[in-house]
Amino acid sequence: MESAAFEKWVTKLAAWASRRRDLIGVEIVGSHARGEAKEGSDIDVVLVAEDPALYLDRHDWMNDFGAVKSVAREDYGIVQSLRAIYDSGDEVEWGVTSERWCTVPPDAGTAKVIKGGMRVVYDRDGRVTALHNQSLVDALALLRDAEYDDMGPRFRAVLDALVATTLFTFEDAFVETEEGDELLALFTDNVELFAFDSTARRELIRGEDAIRAVASGDYDGLTINPSGKAFELARDDVLEIFEID
């Protein structure tokens, strides 16, 4: 599936998920989440459901994404997989799991999946995004406690985690510095957002999209969890670090 067609498919997936009140979250994992998918790569999706049996015992919901040719079930422990082949030739591995998937910190299997690439598509109450952001939270903690000689690699770890992370924000979310610069405000979980603005209606933003917004001049920089010990990155630093012309 080509990139444009995939993004259209993800938009459809997000809209579909938002209409299903029993879904807690939906994520894309694997090569498509990393942006490394090739022609013929399957799409790996994780559905976090209140009652996984509703999706495992009946497969008619898959038809919302096209005519299904075949379905094969595989057991991965906490996640049960339904590998669907569509008449279009697309192959989607639907991983179905319960809210146990959202446990923070994640178990070893879930942590491995997240490390392999995870893109949050739908998050009903913030638990999926908080799980996804654990690597960024950990990287920020390590940077905060780093000795001078360790600052470089730990700063790089924060940047790597930021690019791969989906964070919370809201409309017109910015922090104004003493110099008058406007920094895009990003939050790793609901608690951090609530501490900053208890009335804000949260939105999701991918880290790479936040970086693009700063690079394009929409903001003068970005800050993560500004109510706490904030991590800030100026626009000039963004342009230099990510080698954006």
N, C-alpha and C positions, 0 to 999 in steps of 0.2 A: 504494500500500500504506500503510495507516494505521500510526501510530507503534508501537502495541502489537504489531500483526502483524509489522512489520519487526523489532522486537527479538526476537520469537519466532523469526523466520527467521534472524537472526544467531546466536542460540543454537544452532540446528540446524546452521548452517554451521560453527561452532566445533567442535561435537562430531564432525561429519563429517570435518573436517580433522585432528583429533587421532587419528583412526583410520587415517589414510593416512601411512605412514612415509616416503613419498617427498616429502611436502610440507614445505618449509622454512618457509613462512609464508603467511598469508592476510590481506588488508587490504580494507576498504571504502574507496573513494575517491569524490571528487565530492560532489554535493549531499547525499547521505545521510550522509556523514562530517561535513559541516559543520552538519548539522541543518537544512538549508534545502530539503529535498525537498518537492515539491508532489505533488498527486494526478496520477498518470500518469508521474512521474519514474522513469527506469530505475534499476536498482541496478548500480553499478559495482564489480566485485570484481577484485582482483589475486591470482592464484595464483602463488606462487614455488615452482617444482618442480625437483627434481634432474634430471628428464628431461621437459621440456615436451612432447615429442612424444607422450607417453602420454596427454596431455589434448587435444592438438590433432588427432591422427589418429583418435581415437575419441571419440564424444560420448555414449556410454551412461551415463557417470557423471553427466551433467546430470539424468538421470531421477530421481536421488535427491532432487531438489527439485521434482518434479512432471513431468507429461507435457509433452514438448517438441513444439511445433508446427513450428518452423522454426529453422535456425541459419545465420548468415551470418558469414563470416570476413573480418577486416580486418587490415591490416598496419600496425603502428605502430613498426616497427623492433625495438627490444629487447623490446617487448611485442607479442604476437600476440593479437588480439581475436576472441572467438566471441560474437556477439550472438544470444542465445537468446530466442525468444518462446514463452512457456508457454501451455498451454490455459487457465490461470486468467486470462490477460491480462497477467500480470507480464512485464516485459522485463528481462533480466539480461545485462549485458555482462561476460563472463568474460575478463579479461585474463590471459594465460598467459605467464610469463617464467621465466628461469633465475636462478641465484644471482648473476649479474651485477647484478641489480636492487639487491642489498644492498650494493653498493660504497659505502664512505664515504670522502670526500664523494661524493654522488650526481652523476651527469652532469646536464646542463642539463634534459633531458626529464623525468627522474625527479624532479628538484628541483621542477619546475613542477607535477607531479602532486601531490607532497607538500604544496606550498604551497596547492594548491587544496582541500585537505582529505583527511586520511587517518586511518583508524581501524584499529588493529591488532586482528584477530580471533583469530589464532593465530600463535604464534612458537615454533618448535621449539627454537632454540638462542640466541635473543637478538639475532640479526643484524638482523631486521626492525625491532624496537623501537629498536635503536641508530641505524638509518637514519632512522627517524621522529623521533627525538629530536635530530637534528643541529641543527635550528633552535633548540631550547632550549639546547643546549650552546653554540652560537654566541652566543646572546643573553646567557647567563651570563658568557661570556668578555668580551663587550663591556661589560657592566655592571661587572665586576671592574676593568677598565682605564679606566673612564670618568672624565673630569674632572668636577668638581662641577657645572658648568653643563649637562652632558649626562646627569646621573643620572636626571632625570625621565623623558625619553622612553625611555631604555634600560631603566629599571625597568619601564615599561609594556610594553616588548617582551618582557621575561621573563614577565610575567603573561599576555600574549596567547599566548605559546608554551606556557606551562604548561597553560592551559585546553585547548588543542588536542592535547596530547601524551599518549601512553600510556607510563607509567613502570613500573619494577620496584619491587616491595615484597615483603614476606613476612608471614606470620602474626605478629601482635604486634610488628610493626616500629615501634619508637618510640625516641626519644632523650629522656632526662630532663635538663632544665636544672638549674642550680644552685638555681633558685627552686622546683623540684619540678614544673614543667610538663612534660607529655608531648607531644612533637612527632612527628607522623607522619613516618616516614623514607621518602623516595623516592629512586630511583636512576635515572640516565640510561642505564646499561649494566651488563652483567654484571661488568665489572672493578670498578666502584664498589661494587656490592653485595658482591662477594667481599672487597674490602678492609675492608668494615664487618663482615661476618659470613660467613666461608668455609663455614659449615655450613648456611646458610639455604636453604630451598627457595623459589625465587623464584616470585612471582605477578605478574600484570599488573594495573595499575589505571589507569583513564583520569584525566587531570588534573582534569577537571570533577568526577569522582566523589570524588577526594581532597579537593577544595575543599568539596564537600557534607558529607563526613565531618567535616571541621574545623568547618564552620559549624553542624552539628547538635550539636556538643559532644562528639563521640567523642574528639577530641584538642584540645589547647590551641593547636595551630598545626601547621605543617609545615616540614620541612627537606629540601633537595635535596642529595644527595651529602655526607652529614655527615662522612665521613672526610677529605674535602678541605676546601677553603674553602667552607663551607656557605652556602647561601642559606636564610634563615629568614623565616617569615611567621607572626605571631601570629594567634590567632583573631579578636581585635578588629579587626586590620587586614584580615583576610579579609572580615569582615562589612561593614566600611566600604568597601573597595575594590570589592567585587562587589555592593554595595548589597543585602545580604541582611538581611531583617527577622528 
